Amino acid sequence: MASSLPDRPSVDRLRKDARRLQDSLSTGSRRATALVRRWHPQPDAALATPGRFRLHDAQLTVARRYGFSGWPAMVHFVELAATISRFPGSVADEGLEPADRFTVLACLRYDESDSPERWQQAAALLAADPTLVDRSVWTAAAAMDLPALRRHLVGDPSSATRPAGPFEWPPLLYVTYSRAPVGRTSAEVAEVVTLLLDAGADPDTGYLWGGLATPFTALTGAFGEGEQGPRRQPPHPHAQAVARLLLDRGADPNDGQSLYNRMFSPGNDHLELLFAYGLGTRTGGPWFRRLGEALETPAEMMRRQVDWAARHGFVERLDLLARHGVDVSGVEAVTWRVPADVDVLLGGRTALHAAAWEGDLNRIRALLAAGADPAVHDDAYGTTPLAWAEHAFQTEAADLLRPLTPQ
């Protein structure tokens, strides 16, 4: 079982959780007792003496609840995570000097601020002052400017691998997470990536986003996508070329965050490439050695892919997984149908909200034909399907819904 720790975990917070559990059991809390029975490996022995539940047992319960074999393993992970966690969303745009502002605007931060407007602002800054790339190695990397990057590396070869800049990333991450429309060709970007790799950049480099266990690697940046959708968090413009270069240089294809980010939409090009390099079979990559049981195993990654594909009717993905030896026996893909109550709120949203967010024009038309109300508001944000489409930059869906949505 992989880690399910909350973001920004701390040992002090976890110690308080254990103490709180111990105190609750001393008062006979049913909820605390149920927690121990679910997660402690020997609950009867741990609960044998009323009012004398040991702190050791509370810590073990907390650790196993969060996916670890025991308290020492969890503490080791949290202490390690503190050294490699980054918080891109905490870096403000305002107040930065122009080169750093360009860099911050250019790169995916994996929060709700990611949007095409930011990347266009970055491109405009660079167009207004092309010398920005001479200010720092990370700005040259985010701009994917080969001559400028080469000049920086000649002046300071160690900068190819050193975490620095507004996000404290090594330059390779600024390349793979950049979405600034600066007009680079696939060949040019490949030269940039090759230059960094030849200079010693780690193809498996990455960071822990907000302290969560699954690393955001250079591959993760190349493949893109995620919970904010493919228009707010798109793949790198040259994703396949960049990812192939990284994999050729030894990047681990068992990249859990890439698999998670790309599972929401039906495309399979990332899986085809990762399978070609050993996805699901190779084990023991550097992040697994580093983080151990905090990570999903390759088998657990594949099970997540199967479950999501089945629940969302991704038949082609299930076929692809099966062709590569993943067990899909007994799994049937759900076929989407217009719900009997077309405006029912499930998970706080209607089917029309979901279709608008995903930009699925066929489903939107089917729902509207069945009488779906485009003016209905979701529970979470109090907005219409049109607002969901606009937030996700699903332009075609927004154009379809706009004339039908009361202003």
C-alpha positions as CSV (number, residue, x, y, z in Angstrom):
1,M,0.0,0.0,0.0
2,A,1.5,3.4,-1.0
3,S,1.6,6.4,1.2
4,S,-1.7,8.3,1.7
5,L,-0.1,11.0,3.9
6,P,-1.7,14.5,3.5
7,D,0.3,17.2,1.8
8,R,3.0,19.0,3.9
9,P,3.4,16.2,6.4
10,S,5.5,16.8,9.5
11,V,6.8,14.5,12.2
12,D,5.4,16.8,14.8
13,R,1.9,16.6,13.3
14,L,2.0,12.8,13.1
15,R,3.2,12.6,16.8
16,K,0.2,14.7,17.8
17,D,-2.1,12.4,15.7
18,A,-0.7,9.4,17.7
19,R,-1.1,11.2,21.1
20,R,-4.6,12.2,20.1
21,L,-5.5,8.6,19.3
22,Q,-4.0,7.4,22.5
23,D,-6.0,10.0,24.5
24,S,-9.2,9.2,22.7
25,L,-8.8,5.5,23.5
26,S,-8.4,6.3,27.2
27,T,-11.9,7.8,27.1
28,G,-13.4,4.8,25.3
29,S,-13.9,6.5,21.9
30,R,-15.7,4.1,19.6
31,R,-14.2,5.9,16.6
32,A,-10.7,5.5,17.9
33,T,-11.3,1.9,18.7
34,A,-12.6,1.2,15.2
35,L,-9.5,2.9,13.8
36,V,-7.2,0.6,15.8
37,R,-9.2,-2.5,14.8
38,R,-8.9,-1.6,11.1
39,W,-5.2,-0.7,11.0
40,H,-3.3,-2.2,13.9
41,P,-1.9,-5.7,13.0
42,Q,-2.9,-7.1,16.5
43,P,-5.8,-5.0,17.6
44,D,-7.0,-7.4,20.3
45,A,-3.7,-7.4,22.1
46,A,-3.3,-3.7,21.7
47,L,-6.8,-3.0,23.2
48,A,-6.6,-5.7,25.9
49,T,-6.1,-3.4,28.8
50,P,-8.8,-0.6,28.9
51,G,-7.4,2.8,29.5
52,R,-3.8,1.7,28.9
53,F,-3.3,1.9,25.2
54,R,0.4,2.3,24.6
55,L,1.9,5.2,22.6
56,H,3.9,2.6,20.5
57,D,0.6,1.1,19.4
58,A,-0.9,4.4,18.6
59,Q,2.1,5.3,16.4
60,L,1.9,1.9,14.7
61,T,-1.8,2.5,14.0
62,V,-1.2,5.9,12.5
63,A,1.7,4.7,10.4
64,R,-0.3,1.8,8.9
65,R,-3.3,4.0,8.3
66,Y,-1.0,6.1,6.1
67,G,0.4,3.2,4.2
68,F,3.6,2.4,6.0
69,S,4.7,-0.8,7.7
70,G,5.6,1.0,10.9
71,W,6.4,4.3,12.6
72,P,10.2,4.3,11.8
73,A,9.5,3.9,8.1
74,M,7.0,6.7,8.1
75,V,9.3,9.1,10.0
76,H,12.2,8.3,7.6
77,F,10.0,9.2,4.6
78,V,8.7,12.4,6.2
79,E,12.2,13.5,7.1
80,L,13.5,12.7,3.6
81,A,10.5,14.4,2.0
82,A,11.3,17.6,3.8
83,T,14.6,17.8,1.8
84,I,13.1,17.2,-1.6
85,S,9.7,18.7,-1.4
86,R,8.9,21.8,-3.4
87,F,5.9,24.2,-3.4
88,P,5.7,25.8,-6.8
89,G,2.3,27.4,-6.1
90,S,3.8,29.3,-3.2
91,V,6.0,31.4,-5.5
92,A,4.3,34.7,-6.2
93,D,4.4,36.2,-9.7
94,E,4.5,39.8,-8.6
95,G,7.7,41.3,-7.2
96,L,10.1,39.1,-9.2
97,E,12.7,40.5,-11.5
98,P,11.7,40.0,-15.1
99,A,13.8,36.9,-15.9
100,D,12.4,35.0,-12.8
101,R,8.9,36.3,-13.6
102,F,9.2,34.8,-17.1
103,T,10.4,31.5,-15.6
104,V,7.5,31.3,-13.1
105,L,4.9,32.2,-15.7
106,A,6.3,29.8,-18.2
107,C,6.2,26.6,-16.1
108,L,3.4,24.3,-15.0
109,R,3.0,24.6,-11.2
110,Y,0.3,21.9,-10.9
111,D,-2.3,24.0,-9.2
112,E,-5.4,26.0,-10.3
113,S,-3.3,28.9,-11.6
114,D,-2.0,26.9,-14.6
115,S,-3.5,28.4,-17.7
116,P,-2.6,29.4,-21.3
117,E,-2.7,33.1,-20.2
118,R,0.3,32.6,-18.0
119,W,2.3,31.0,-20.7
120,Q,1.4,33.8,-23.2
121,Q,2.4,36.4,-20.6
122,A,5.8,34.6,-20.4
123,A,6.2,34.6,-24.1
124,A,5.4,38.3,-24.2
125,L,8.0,39.1,-21.6
126,L,10.6,37.3,-23.6
127,A,9.6,38.9,-26.8
128,A,9.9,42.3,-25.2
129,D,13.4,41.5,-23.8
130,P,15.2,38.6,-25.5
131,T,18.2,39.1,-23.2
132,L,16.3,37.6,-20.3
133,V,17.8,34.3,-21.2
134,D,21.2,35.6,-20.4
135,R,20.3,36.3,-16.8
136,S,20.2,32.7,-15.5
137,V,20.5,29.1,-16.5
138,W,17.0,28.4,-15.4
139,T,15.5,31.2,-17.5
140,A,17.4,29.9,-20.5
141,A,16.1,26.4,-19.8
142,A,12.5,27.5,-19.4
143,A,12.9,29.4,-22.7
144,M,14.5,26.3,-24.3
145,D,17.1,28.6,-25.7
146,L,20.1,26.4,-26.8
147,P,22.7,29.1,-27.4
148,A,22.0,30.8,-24.1
149,L,21.9,27.6,-22.2
150,R,25.2,26.5,-23.7
151,R,26.8,29.9,-22.7
152,H,25.6,29.3,-19.1
153,L,27.0,25.8,-18.9
154,V,30.4,26.9,-20.3
155,G,30.6,29.6,-17.6
156,D,29.4,27.2,-14.8
157,P,29.3,23.5,-15.8
158,S,27.9,22.5,-12.4
159,S,24.7,24.6,-13.1
160,A,23.5,21.8,-15.3
161,T,22.6,19.7,-12.2
162,R,22.2,22.2,-9.4
163,P,18.7,23.0,-8.1
164,A,18.2,26.8,-8.3
165,G,15.8,29.5,-9.5
166,P,12.4,30.4,-8.2
167,F,11.3,26.8,-7.9
168,E,14.6,25.4,-6.7
169,W,14.6,22.9,-9.6
170,P,17.5,21.7,-11.7
171,P,17.4,23.1,-15.3
172,L,16.0,20.0,-16.8
173,L,12.8,20.4,-15.0
174,Y,12.4,24.0,-16.2
175,V,12.6,22.6,-19.7
176,T,10.1,19.8,-19.3
177,Y,7.6,21.8,-17.3
178,S,7.8,24.9,-19.6
179,R,4.7,25.6,-21.7
180,A,5.7,29.1,-22.9
181,P,4.9,29.3,-26.7
182,V,8.4,30.4,-27.8
183,G,8.4,28.7,-31.1
184,R,11.0,26.0,-30.6
185,T,11.0,23.0,-32.9
186,S,11.2,19.5,-31.7
187,A,14.8,19.2,-32.9
188,E,15.7,22.4,-31.0
189,V,14.1,21.1,-27.8
190,A,15.8,17.8,-28.2
191,E,19.2,19.5,-28.5
192,V,18.4,21.4,-25.3
193,V,17.6,18.2,-23.4
194,T,20.6,16.4,-24.8
195,L,22.9,19.3,-23.8
196,L,21.7,19.0,-20.2
197,L,21.9,15.2,-20.1
198,D,25.4,15.2,-21.6
199,A,26.4,17.8,-18.9
200,G,25.3,15.3,-16.2
201,A,21.6,16.1,-15.7
202,D,19.7,13.2,-14.1
203,P,17.0,11.8,-16.4
204,D,15.1,10.7,-13.3
205,T,15.4,14.1,-11.6
206,G,12.2,15.3,-9.8
207,Y,10.7,16.7,-6.6
208,L,7.9,15.9,-4.2
209,W,5.0,18.3,-4.8
210,G,3.9,19.7,-1.5
211,G,5.5,16.7,0.3
212,L,3.2,14.1,-1.4
213,A,4.9,10.8,-2.0
214,T,4.8,10.4,-5.8
215,P,7.6,12.3,-7.4
216,F,7.0,14.9,-10.1
217,T,9.8,13.9,-12.4
218,A,11.2,15.2,-15.7
219,L,9.0,12.6,-17.4
220,T,6.0,13.9,-15.5
221,G,6.6,17.4,-16.9
222,A,7.0,16.1,-20.4
223,F,3.8,14.1,-20.4
224,G,1.8,16.7,-18.6
225,E,-2.0,16.7,-18.0
226,G,-3.5,16.2,-14.6
227,E,-6.5,17.1,-12.4
228,Q,-6.9,20.6,-14.0
229,G,-7.5,19.0,-17.5
230,P,-5.5,18.9,-20.7
231,R,-6.1,22.5,-21.7
232,R,-4.7,23.9,-18.3
233,Q,-2.0,21.3,-17.9
234,P,-1.2,20.1,-21.4
235,P,1.6,17.8,-22.4
236,H,4.9,19.5,-23.5
237,P,4.6,20.7,-27.1
238,H,7.2,18.0,-27.9
239,A,6.3,15.5,-25.3
240,Q,7.1,12.3,-27.2
241,A,10.5,13.5,-28.3
242,V,11.5,14.7,-24.9
243,A,10.1,11.7,-23.1
244,R,11.9,9.3,-25.5
245,L,15.2,11.1,-24.9
246,L,14.8,10.8,-21.1
247,L,13.9,7.1,-21.4
248,D,16.8,6.5,-23.8
249,R,19.0,7.9,-21.1
250,G,17.6,5.6,-18.4
251,A,14.6,7.3,-16.9
252,D,12.4,4.9,-15.1
253,P,9.2,4.1,-17.1
254,N,7.4,3.3,-13.9
255,D,6.5,6.9,-13.4
256,G,3.5,6.9,-11.1
257,Q,2.7,10.6,-11.4
258,S,2.8,10.5,-15.2
259,L,0.4,7.6,-15.1
260,Y,-1.9,9.3,-12.7
261,N,-1.9,12.6,-14.6
262,R,-2.6,11.0,-17.9
263,M,-5.3,8.5,-16.8
264,F,-8.1,11.1,-16.9
265,S,-8.2,11.4,-20.7
266,P,-8.5,8.5,-23.1
267,G,-5.2,9.1,-25.1
268,N,-2.7,6.2,-24.8
269,D,0.5,7.6,-26.6
270,H,2.2,7.9,-23.2
271,L,1.5,4.3,-22.3
272,E,2.6,3.0,-25.6
273,L,6.0,4.7,-25.2
274,L,6.4,3.7,-21.5
275,F,5.6,0.1,-22.3
276,A,8.3,0.1,-25.0
277,Y,10.8,0.9,-22.2
278,G,9.6,-1.6,-19.6
279,L,6.6,-0.1,-17.8
280,G,5.2,-2.6,-15.3
281,T,8.2,-5.0,-15.5
282,R,11.3,-3.0,-14.6
283,T,11.6,-2.5,-10.8
284,G,14.0,-0.9,-8.4
285,G,14.4,2.5,-10.1
286,P,16.0,5.3,-8.1
287,W,12.8,6.7,-6.7
288,F,11.8,3.3,-5.5
289,R,15.2,2.9,-3.8
290,R,14.9,6.3,-2.3
291,L,11.3,6.3,-1.1
292,G,10.6,2.6,-0.7
293,E,7.1,1.6,0.5
294,A,5.8,5.2,0.2
295,L,5.4,4.5,-3.5
296,E,3.0,2.3,-5.4
297,T,4.6,-0.8,-6.8
298,P,4.4,-1.2,-10.6
299,A,1.7,-3.8,-10.1
300,E,-0.4,-1.3,-8.0
301,M,0.2,1.3,-10.7
302,M,-1.2,-1.0,-13.3
303,R,-4.2,-1.9,-11.2
304,R,-5.1,1.8,-10.8
305,Q,-4.9,2.1,-14.6
306,V,-7.2,-0.9,-15.1
307,D,-9.7,0.3,-12.6
308,W,-9.9,3.9,-14.0
309,A,-10.1,2.7,-17.6
310,A,-12.9,0.3,-16.7
311,R,-15.0,2.9,-14.8
312,H,-14.7,5.4,-17.5
313,G,-15.2,3.2,-20.6
314,F,-11.7,3.5,-21.9
315,V,-11.9,0.3,-24.0
316,E,-8.8,1.0,-26.1
317,R,-6.7,1.5,-22.9
318,L,-7.9,-1.8,-21.5
319,D,-7.0,-3.6,-24.7
320,L,-3.5,-1.9,-24.7
321,L,-3.0,-2.9,-21.1
322,A,-4.0,-6.5,-21.8
323,R,-1.6,-6.7,-24.8
324,H,1.2,-5.8,-22.5
325,G,0.5,-8.5,-20.0
326,V,-1.6,-6.6,-17.5
327,D,-4.3,-8.7,-15.9
328,V,-7.7,-7.3,-16.9
329,S,-9.6,-10.6,-16.4
330,G,-13.1,-10.1,-15.2
331,V,-13.0,-6.3,-15.9
332,E,-15.7,-4.8,-18.1
333,A,-15.6,-1.2,-19.3
334,V,-18.6,0.8,-18.2
335,T,-20.7,2.1,-21.1
336,W,-21.7,5.7,-20.6
337,R,-25.5,6.4,-20.7
338,V,-27.6,9.4,-20.2
339,P,-28.7,9.2,-16.6
340,A,-32.4,8.6,-15.9
341,D,-32.4,11.9,-13.9
342,V,-30.5,14.0,-16.3
343,D,-29.9,16.8,-13.8
344,V,-29.1,14.7,-10.7
345,L,-26.1,15.9,-8.7
346,L,-23.5,13.1,-8.3
347,G,-20.4,14.2,-6.4
348,G,-21.7,17.7,-6.3
349,R,-22.0,18.0,-10.1
350,T,-24.3,17.0,-12.9
351,A,-23.4,14.9,-15.9
352,L,-23.4,18.0,-18.0
353,H,-20.9,19.7,-15.7
354,A,-18.6,16.6,-16.1
355,A,-19.0,16.6,-19.9
356,A,-18.3,20.3,-20.1
357,W,-15.2,20.0,-18.0
358,E,-13.9,17.2,-20.3
359,G,-15.0,19.0,-23.5
360,D,-16.9,15.9,-24.6
361,L,-19.2,17.5,-27.3
362,N,-21.0,14.2,-28.1
363,R,-22.0,13.7,-24.4
364,I,-23.0,17.4,-24.1
365,R,-25.3,17.1,-27.1
366,A,-26.8,13.8,-25.8
367,L,-27.5,15.3,-22.4
368,L,-29.0,18.5,-23.9
369,A,-31.2,16.4,-26.2
370,A,-32.4,14.5,-23.1
371,G,-33.4,17.7,-21.4
372,A,-30.4,18.6,-19.3
373,D,-30.6,22.1,-17.8
374,P,-27.6,24.2,-18.8
375,A,-28.5,26.7,-16.1
376,V,-28.1,24.2,-13.2
377,H,-25.4,25.0,-10.6
378,D,-23.0,22.5,-9.0
379,D,-22.8,22.2,-5.2
380,A,-19.1,22.9,-4.9
381,Y,-18.7,26.2,-6.8
382,G,-22.2,27.3,-7.5
383,T,-21.5,27.6,-11.2
384,T,-23.0,26.3,-14.5
385,P,-21.6,23.8,-16.9
386,L,-20.6,26.7,-19.1
387,A,-18.4,28.1,-16.3
388,W,-16.8,24.6,-15.9
389,A,-16.0,24.5,-19.7
390,E,-14.6,28.0,-19.6
391,H,-12.4,27.3,-16.5
392,A,-11.0,24.2,-18.2
393,F,-10.4,26.2,-21.5
394,Q,-12.7,23.8,-23.3
395,T,-13.4,26.4,-26.0
396,E,-15.6,24.2,-28.2
397,A,-17.8,23.1,-25.3
398,A,-18.1,26.7,-24.0
399,D,-19.2,27.8,-27.5
400,L,-21.8,25.1,-27.6
401,L,-23.2,25.9,-24.1
402,R,-22.9,29.7,-24.1
403,P,-26.0,30.5,-26.2
404,L,-28.1,28.1,-24.1
405,T,-27.0,29.4,-20.7
406,P,-28.9,32.3,-19.1
407,Q,-26.7,35.3,-18.3
